[in-house]
Amino acid sequence: MPRLTKAAFFLLILFYSCKQITSDDVIRVNASQAKDFSVLIKDRLNGRRDGKIQIEFKKGTYHFYPDQAVEEYMKISNNDNGNKKIAFPLFHYAEVEIDGNGSDFIFHGGIIPFGLSGLKSAQLKILMCCGINHSLLREK
């Protein structure tokens, strides 16, 4: 009986360790957590690589600003090559799923909403996106 208990304990530790290594956790976000959600998304994605990423937003309005967003050198067609600020830097994951639950995503200034590259599959569902160019809003 003690051998069985040790084997079960070993398997439990092995299972728990494997769960820690994968990125299969759901990232849950609600509109009261931040004023700039590009920072929150950057922090939540930090250290998660290669696995499945699932981000679930509670219905609300979410603002994304370029000031502290992830910056990557990108080559985008119909655009100048260079460093770009990205609200959702989703690169090299096995799967990505973003569920907006009918939320409004408002992207301010020079920010790219979604940077998607090297994904096996991506699903963006039930969200409304709107960009605001602050240079057009200045008083004359």
Secondary structure as UniProt FT lines:
FT   HELIX           2..21
FT   STRAND          26..29
FT   TURN            31..32
FT   HELIX           37..45
FT   TURN            46..47
FT   STRAND          52..57
FT   STRAND          61..64
FT   TURN            67..68
FT   STRAND          70..74
FT   TURN            77..78
FT   STRAND          82..91
FT   STRAND          95..108
FT   STRAND          112..117
FT   STRAND          121..132
FT   HELIX           134..136
//
